[in-house]
Amino acid sequence: LIFLLPFVLGSFPVDENYPL
């Protein structure tokens, strides 16, 4: 889900720096 969230949302400039 960590890699899917940033792609689906798109509004989050984070992908590897995600708090999850």
N, CA, C, O and CB atoms as a CASP TS submission, in Angstrom:
PFRMAT TS
TARGET T0000
AUTHOR 0000-0000-0000
METHOD Language model
MODEL 1
PARENT N/A
ATOM      1  N   LEU     1       0.832  -1.211   0.000  1.00  0.00           N
ATOM      2  CA  LEU     1       0.000   0.000   0.000  1.00  0.00           C
ATOM      3  C   LEU     1       0.862   1.255   0.000  1.00  0.00           C
ATOM      4  O   LEU     1       0.436   2.319  -0.450  1.00  0.00           O
ATOM      5  CB  LEU     1      -0.939   0.009   1.218  1.00  0.00           C
ATOM      6  N   ILE     2       2.082   1.114   0.512  1.00  0.00           N
ATOM      7  CA  ILE     2       2.982   2.275   0.605  1.00  0.00           C
ATOM      8  C   ILE     2       3.301   2.819  -0.787  1.00  0.00           C
ATOM      9  O   ILE     2       3.479   4.023  -0.970  1.00  0.00           O
ATOM     10  CB  ILE     2       4.293   1.893   1.342  1.00  0.00           C
ATOM     11  N   PHE     3       3.372   1.909  -1.770  1.00  0.00           N
ATOM     12  CA  PHE     3       3.729   2.337  -3.129  1.00  0.00           C
ATOM     13  C   PHE     3       2.471   2.707  -3.918  1.00  0.00           C
ATOM     14  O   PHE     3       2.551   3.433  -4.909  1.00  0.00           O
ATOM     15  CB  PHE     3       4.515   1.220  -3.865  1.00  0.00           C
ATOM     16  N   LEU     4       1.330   2.219  -3.489  1.00  0.00           N
ATOM     17  CA  LEU     4       0.083   2.484  -4.195  1.00  0.00           C
ATOM     18  C   LEU     4      -0.513   3.829  -3.803  1.00  0.00           C
ATOM     19  O   LEU     4      -1.076   4.537  -4.638  1.00  0.00           O
ATOM     20  CB  LEU     4      -0.918   1.377  -3.923  1.00  0.00           C
ATOM     21  N   LEU     5      -0.383   4.175  -2.521  1.00  0.00           N
ATOM     22  CA  LEU     5      -0.962   5.435  -2.035  1.00  0.00           C
ATOM     23  C   LEU     5      -0.485   6.656  -2.802  1.00  0.00           C
ATOM     24  O   LEU     5      -1.315   7.419  -3.298  1.00  0.00           O
ATOM     25  CB  LEU     5      -0.640   5.613  -0.581  1.00  0.00           C
ATOM     26  N   PRO     6       0.824   6.872  -2.920  1.00  0.00           N
ATOM     27  CA  PRO     6       1.338   8.066  -3.599  1.00  0.00           C
ATOM     28  C   PRO     6       0.935   8.116  -5.064  1.00  0.00           C
ATOM     29  O   PRO     6       0.800   9.199  -5.633  1.00  0.00           O
ATOM     30  CB  PRO     6       2.848   8.120  -3.488  1.00  0.00           C
ATOM     31  N   PHE     7       0.741   6.954  -5.680  1.00  0.00           N
ATOM     32  CA  PHE     7       0.374   6.921  -7.098  1.00  0.00           C
ATOM     33  C   PHE     7      -1.115   7.179  -7.280  1.00  0.00           C
ATOM     34  O   PHE     7      -1.525   7.881  -8.204  1.00  0.00           O
ATOM     35  CB  PHE     7       0.754   5.572  -7.721  1.00  0.00           C
ATOM     36  N   VAL     8      -1.919   6.605  -6.389  1.00  0.00           N
ATOM     37  CA  VAL     8      -3.378   6.765  -6.491  1.00  0.00           C
ATOM     38  C   VAL     8      -3.788   8.178  -6.087  1.00  0.00           C
ATOM     39  O   VAL     8      -4.581   8.819  -6.777  1.00  0.00           O
ATOM     40  CB  VAL     8      -4.105   5.725  -5.605  1.00  0.00           C
ATOM     41  N   LEU     9      -3.255   8.655  -4.981  1.00  0.00           N
ATOM     42  CA  LEU     9      -3.605   9.988  -4.488  1.00  0.00           C
ATOM     43  C   LEU     9      -3.061  11.055  -5.417  1.00  0.00           C
ATOM     44  O   LEU     9      -3.797  11.914  -5.903  1.00  0.00           O
ATOM     45  CB  LEU     9      -3.070  10.201  -3.065  1.00  0.00           C
ATOM     46  N   GLY    10      -1.729  10.986  -5.660  1.00  0.00           N
ATOM     47  CA  GLY    10      -1.125  11.930  -6.589  1.00  0.00           C
ATOM     48  C   GLY    10      -0.870  13.280  -5.930  1.00  0.00           C
ATOM     49  O   GLY    10      -0.035  14.057  -6.393  1.00  0.00           O
ATOM     50  N   SER    11      -1.587  13.553  -4.859  1.00  0.00           N
ATOM     51  CA  SER    11      -1.430  14.831  -4.183  1.00  0.00           C
ATOM     52  C   SER    11      -0.303  14.760  -3.161  1.00  0.00           C
ATOM     53  O   SER    11       0.118  15.773  -2.601  1.00  0.00           O
ATOM     54  CB  SER    11      -2.738  15.245  -3.506  1.00  0.00           C
ATOM     55  N   PHE    12       0.175  13.538  -2.933  1.00  0.00           N
ATOM     56  CA  PHE    12       1.254  13.373  -1.964  1.00  0.00           C
ATOM     57  C   PHE    12       2.599  13.282  -2.669  1.00  0.00           C
ATOM     58  O   PHE    12       2.840  12.336  -3.420  1.00  0.00           O
ATOM     59  CB  PHE    12       1.019  12.125  -1.105  1.00  0.00           C
ATOM     60  N   PRO    13       3.483  14.261  -2.436  1.00  0.00           N
ATOM     61  CA  PRO    13       4.804  14.314  -3.040  1.00  0.00           C
ATOM     62  C   PRO    13       5.774  13.331  -2.393  1.00  0.00           C
ATOM     63  O   PRO    13       6.987  13.432  -2.575  1.00  0.00           O
ATOM     64  CB  PRO    13       5.356  15.714  -2.948  1.00  0.00           C
ATOM     65  N   VAL    14       5.234  12.391  -1.642  1.00  0.00           N
ATOM     66  CA  VAL    14       6.090  11.430  -0.947  1.00  0.00           C
ATOM     67  C   VAL    14       5.810  10.021  -1.459  1.00  0.00           C
ATOM     68  O   VAL    14       4.673   9.687  -1.791  1.00  0.00           O
ATOM     69  CB  VAL    14       5.869  11.504   0.586  1.00  0.00           C
ATOM     70  N   ASP    15       6.840   9.208  -1.521  1.00  0.00           N
ATOM     71  CA  ASP    15       6.678   7.830  -1.975  1.00  0.00           C
ATOM     72  C   ASP    15       7.530   6.903  -1.104  1.00  0.00           C
ATOM     73  O   ASP    15       7.072   5.850  -0.661  1.00  0.00           O
ATOM     74  CB  ASP    15       7.071   7.692  -3.476  1.00  0.00           C
ATOM     75  N   GLU    16       8.782   7.320  -0.867  1.00  0.00           N
ATOM     76  CA  GLU    16       9.669   6.518  -0.022  1.00  0.00           C
ATOM     77  C   GLU    16       9.725   7.116   1.383  1.00  0.00           C
ATOM     78  O   GLU    16      10.086   6.448   2.352  1.00  0.00           O
ATOM     79  CB  GLU    16      11.093   6.438  -0.638  1.00  0.00           C
ATOM     80  N   ASN    17       9.356   8.401   1.461  1.00  0.00           N
ATOM     81  CA  ASN    17       9.401   9.106   2.745  1.00  0.00           C
ATOM     82  C   ASN    17       8.063   9.044   3.465  1.00  0.00           C
ATOM     83  O   ASN    17       7.809   9.804   4.399  1.00  0.00           O
ATOM     84  CB  ASN    17       9.806  10.560   2.537  1.00  0.00           C
ATOM     85  N   TYR    18       7.213   8.128   3.019  1.00  0.00           N
ATOM     86  CA  TYR    18       5.902   7.996   3.635  1.00  0.00           C
ATOM     87  C   TYR    18       6.014   7.510   5.075  1.00  0.00           C
ATOM     88  O   TYR    18       6.814   6.620   5.367  1.00  0.00           O
ATOM     89  CB  TYR    18       5.033   7.045   2.826  1.00  0.00           C
ATOM     90  N   PRO    19       5.221   8.084   5.975  1.00  0.00           N
ATOM     91  CA  PRO    19       5.261   7.735   7.402  1.00  0.00           C
ATOM     92  C   PRO    19       4.910   6.271   7.656  1.00  0.00           C
ATOM     93  O   PRO    19       5.185   5.735   8.730  1.00  0.00           O
ATOM     94  CB  PRO    19       4.308   8.627   8.181  1.00  0.00           C
ATOM     95  N   LEU    20       4.295   5.626   6.655  1.00  0.00           N
ATOM     96  CA  LEU    20       3.922   4.225   6.809  1.00  0.00           C
ATOM     97  C   LEU    20       5.096   3.348   6.415  1.00  0.00           C
ATOM     98  O   LEU    20       4.997   2.122   6.471  1.00  0.00           O
ATOM     99  CB  LEU    20       2.675   3.884   5.961  1.00  0.00           C
TER
END
